[in-house]
Amino acid sequence: MEKALGIEAARARLGDIADHARTTGQITALTRHGRTVAVIGPAHAVQPAGSVEVTLFIGDDDRVCVLPAVPHIGDSFLVETDDGDEDFWLVTNVQWDIRPEGHASVNVMLDPSDEYSDWIHASRPTPNEK
């Protein structure tokens, strides 16, 4: 199979391209006017094009880290502490801060997964309350 295909030509062959990627591990570039606009490959082989620096607010702690994308509310993080313990935390809020000079920052608030689950269940009406 070709290493690059025009996006229109690839449309009719999408299933074949995906099967080829799965079985061979090769990546196929999709092009428009000769420029790569997307790639199809095995999930483990295709890396995100960018990265996002976020500040994670984990309880009373905050950490700056680089993630492949902005997390969504409900996403979970496995957080390791300095003493080696691990806990699951859930994204409960994502806040963008935009400064006048154009600088932007992303703040992600995390809550312990068990507390968030309790809050969700408490805020949903039971079938008899509808």
C-alpha positions in Angstrom: 0.0 0.0 0.0 1.1 3.6 -0.6 2.8 5.6 2.1 0.7 8.6 1.2 -2.8 8.9 -0.4 -4.9 11.9 -1.4 -7.7 12.3 1.0 -10.4 11.9 -1.6 -8.8 8.7 -2.9 -8.5 7.4 0.6 -12.1 7.9 1.4 -13.2 4.9 -0.6 -10.4 2.7 0.8 -10.6 3.6 4.5 -11.4 0.1 5.7 -8.5 -1.4 3.7 -6.1 1.3 4.9 -7.1 0.7 8.6 -6.7 -3.1 8.1 -3.3 -2.5 6.5 -2.2 -0.4 9.4 -3.4 -2.9 12.0 -1.7 -5.9 10.3 1.6 -4.3 9.1 2.1 -1.6 11.7 2.7 1.0 8.9 1.3 4.5 8.9 -0.4 6.0 5.8 -0.4 9.7 5.4 -3.5 11.4 4.0 -2.7 14.4 1.9 -4.6 17.4 0.5 -2.8 19.2 -2.4 0.4 17.3 -1.6 0.5 18.2 2.1 -0.1 15.7 4.9 -3.3 16.6 6.8 -3.7 13.4 8.8 -2.3 9.9 9.3 -3.8 6.5 9.8 -1.8 4.0 11.7 -1.8 1.6 14.7 -3.0 3.5 17.7 0.3 2.9 19.6 2.4 4.2 16.7 0.7 7.5 16.0 1.8 10.3 18.4 -0.2 13.4 19.0 1.0 16.4 17.0 1.1 18.7 20.0 1.3 18.9 23.7 -0.4 21.1 26.3 1.1 22.4 29.5 -1.5 22.2 32.2 -1.6 22.9 35.9 -3.3 20.0 37.7 -4.9 21.0 41.0 -4.9 17.7 43.0 -6.6 18.4 46.3 -4.3 20.8 48.1 -1.4 20.2 45.7 -0.8 21.6 42.3 1.6 20.2 39.6 2.5 21.6 36.2 2.8 18.8 33.5 2.6 18.3 29.8 -0.3 16.2 28.4 -1.0 15.2 24.8 -4.3 17.0 24.9 -6.6 19.0 27.2 -8.4 16.5 29.5 -12.2 16.4 29.6 -14.5 16.5 32.7 -14.9 12.9 33.8 -11.4 11.8 32.6 -9.4 9.9 35.3 -5.8 10.2 36.4 -3.8 7.7 38.3 -1.6 9.9 40.6 1.4 8.6 42.4 2.4 10.3 45.6 6.0 10.9 46.8 5.7 7.9 49.1 4.7 5.6 46.3 1.0 5.3 46.9 -1.4 5.6 43.9 -4.9 7.1 43.9 -7.4 7.7 41.1 -8.6 11.3 40.6 -11.3 12.6 38.3 -11.3 15.8 36.3 -14.1 17.9 37.7 -13.4 21.2 36.0 -11.2 22.6 33.2 -10.5 26.3 33.2 -8.8 28.4 30.5 -7.1 31.6 31.7 -6.4 34.1 28.8 -4.1 37.0 29.5 -4.1 40.4 27.7 -0.7 39.7 26.1 -2.1 36.5 24.5 -0.6 34.0 26.9 -3.1 31.2 27.9 -3.0 28.7 30.6 -5.1 25.6 31.3 -6.0 24.7 34.8 -7.5 21.2 35.5 -9.2 20.5 38.8 -9.1 16.9 40.1 -11.1 15.4 42.9 -10.7 11.9 44.5 -12.6 9.5 42.3 -14.7 8.2 45.3 -15.8 11.7 46.4 -16.7 12.7 42.8 -18.7 9.4 42.3 -20.6 10.1 45.6 -21.4 13.7 44.4 -22.6 12.5 41.0 -24.9 9.9 42.5 -26.3 12.4 45.0 -27.0 15.0 42.3 -28.9 12.6 40.1 -32.6 12.0 40.8 -33.8 8.5 41.6 -36.4 7.0 39.3 -39.2 7.9 41.8 -38.1 11.6 41.9 -38.7 12.2 38.2 
